[in-house]
Amino acid sequence: MTTTKTLNIRNLVLIAMMAAIAMVLMLFEVPLPMIAPSFYEIDLSELPVLIGTFAMGPVAGVLIELVKILLKLLIKGTSTAYVGDLANFLVGCSFLLPAGIIYHMKKTKKSAIIGMIAGTVTMAVAGCFLNAFLLLPFYANSFFASAGGMDAILAAGAAVHPAIGSVAGFVILCVAPFNLIKGVIISVLTMLLYKRVSVVIHGVQNH
């Protein structure tokens, strides 16, 4: 799908609708206490983003992800000086782009599954790097400074996984599994819902 086709009026409306649904889902977060400290919470906001990516293409997917973040900022603002919001956008794109590109090369169930596996692995890797070099240092200096900085974050991780003693251990034992589980959940839900939702999306596109 070309950028021009993606940006027609009907698709822009669909992009806005999917982004709005994603933003609402972003408000409902659940911790995974057996996987990561409680300040890591999972949401299902990537579900409509991935469905929109499969239906309208990777460019549309990136736009849905971007509008989702902008709507969240408009409604809730930022508590992380935009650092967390940027990271959320980059992690989301690292998931949807591989999945969308692989699926749109050959639109079959097999390629969708391969794409979602690739997207999940890419998201886990990207999440590790972003946490190690951007998010964790930022949070250590901004939110955990009075509690001991990075040591406090590592201690929270060690409470879940006693083997954690470094940033590398934290991202490998907490961040990577967290994003892998999120990717699997979103992928399974996408497989269950995509056909039904895509009928509606393509119906709107064709009117």
Backbone hydrogen bonds, N-H to C=O, Kabsch-Sander energy under -0.5 kcal/mol:
donor,donor_aa,acceptor,acceptor_aa,energy
6,T,2,T,-2.2
7,L,3,T,-1.9
8,N,5,K,-1.3
12,L,8,N,-2.4
13,V,9,I,-2.1
14,L,10,R,-2.3
15,I,11,N,-3.1
16,A,12,L,-2.3
17,M,13,V,-2.4
18,M,14,L,-2.9
19,A,15,I,-2.3
20,A,16,A,-2.2
21,I,17,M,-2.2
22,A,18,M,-2.4
23,M,19,A,-2.5
24,V,20,A,-2.1
25,L,21,I,-2.3
26,M,22,A,-1.7
27,L,23,M,-0.6
27,L,24,V,-1.3
28,F,25,L,-1.3
29,E,27,L,-0.9
30,V,42,I,-2.7
32,L,40,Y,-0.8
35,I,32,L,-2.4
36,A,32,L,-2.5
40,Y,37,P,-2.1
41,E,39,F,-0.6
42,I,30,V,-3.3
44,L,25,L,-0.6
47,L,44,L,-1.7
49,V,45,S,-0.8
50,L,46,E,-2.8
51,I,47,L,-2.3
52,G,48,P,-2.4
53,T,49,V,-2.1
54,F,50,L,-2.6
55,A,51,I,-2.2
56,M,52,G,-2.7
57,G,53,T,-2.3
61,G,57,G,-2.0
62,V,58,P,-2.3
63,L,59,V,-2.0
64,I,60,A,-2.6
65,E,61,G,-2.4
66,L,62,V,-2.5
67,V,63,L,-2.8
68,K,64,I,-2.5
69,I,65,E,-1.9
70,L,66,L,-2.4
71,L,67,V,-2.8
72,K,68,K,-2.1
73,L,69,I,-2.3
74,L,70,L,-2.3
75,I,71,L,-2.3
76,K,72,K,-3.2
77,G,72,K,-0.8
77,G,73,L,-0.9
83,V,80,T,-2.0
86,L,82,Y,-2.3
87,A,83,V,-2.3
88,N,84,G,-2.4
89,F,85,D,-2.1
90,L,86,L,-2.4
91,V,87,A,-2.9
92,G,88,N,-2.4
93,C,89,F,-2.4
94,S,90,L,-2.0
95,F,91,V,-1.0
95,F,92,G,-0.7
96,L,92,G,-2.5
97,L,93,C,-2.3
99,A,95,F,-1.3
100,G,96,L,-3.2
101,I,97,L,-2.8
102,I,98,P,-2.2
103,Y,99,A,-2.1
104,H,100,G,-2.4
105,M,101,I,-0.9
105,M,102,I,-0.5
106,K,102,I,-0.9
106,K,103,Y,-0.7
108,T,106,K,-2.0
112,A,108,T,-2.0
113,I,109,K,-2.2
114,I,110,K,-2.6
115,G,111,S,-2.8
116,M,112,A,-2.4
117,I,113,I,-2.3
118,A,114,I,-2.7
119,G,115,G,-2.8
120,T,116,M,-2.5
121,V,117,I,-2.4
122,T,118,A,-2.6
123,M,119,G,-2.6
124,A,120,T,-2.1
125,V,121,V,-2.2
126,A,122,T,-3.0
127,G,123,M,-2.7
128,C,124,A,-1.7
129,F,125,V,-2.1
130,L,126,A,-2.8
131,N,127,G,-2.2
132,A,128,C,-2.6
133,F,129,F,-2.5
134,L,130,L,-1.7
135,L,130,L,-2.6
136,L,131,N,-2.4
138,F,134,L,-1.9
139,Y,135,L,-3.2
140,A,136,L,-2.6
141,N,137,P,-1.8
142,S,138,F,-1.8
143,F,139,Y,-2.2
144,F,139,Y,-2.0
147,A,144,F,-0.7
148,G,144,F,-0.7
148,G,145,A,-0.9
149,G,144,F,-3.8
151,D,148,G,-1.3
152,A,149,G,-0.8
153,I,149,G,-1.4
154,L,150,M,-2.7
155,A,151,D,-2.0
156,A,152,A,-1.9
157,G,153,I,-2.1
158,A,154,L,-2.6
159,A,155,A,-1.4
160,V,156,A,-0.6
160,V,157,G,-1.1
161,H,157,G,-3.1
164,I,161,H,-2.4
170,F,166,S,-2.1
171,V,167,V,-2.5
172,I,168,A,-2.1
173,L,169,G,-2.5
174,C,170,F,-2.6
175,V,170,F,-1.3
176,A,171,V,-2.9
178,F,174,C,-1.9
179,N,175,V,-2.4
180,L,176,A,-2.4
181,I,177,P,-2.7
182,K,178,F,-2.2
183,G,179,N,-2.6
184,V,180,L,-2.2
185,I,181,I,-2.5
186,I,182,K,-2.6
187,S,183,G,-2.4
188,V,184,V,-2.6
189,L,185,I,-2.3
190,T,186,I,-2.3
191,M,187,S,-2.3
192,L,188,V,-1.8
193,L,189,L,-2.0
194,Y,190,T,-2.8
197,V,193,L,-2.3
198,S,194,Y,-3.4
199,V,195,K,-1.4
200,V,196,R,-1.0
201,I,197,V,-2.3
202,H,198,S,-3.1
203,G,199,V,-1.7
204,V,200,V,-2.1
205,Q,201,I,-2.3
206,N,202,H,-1.6
207,H,204,V,-1.1
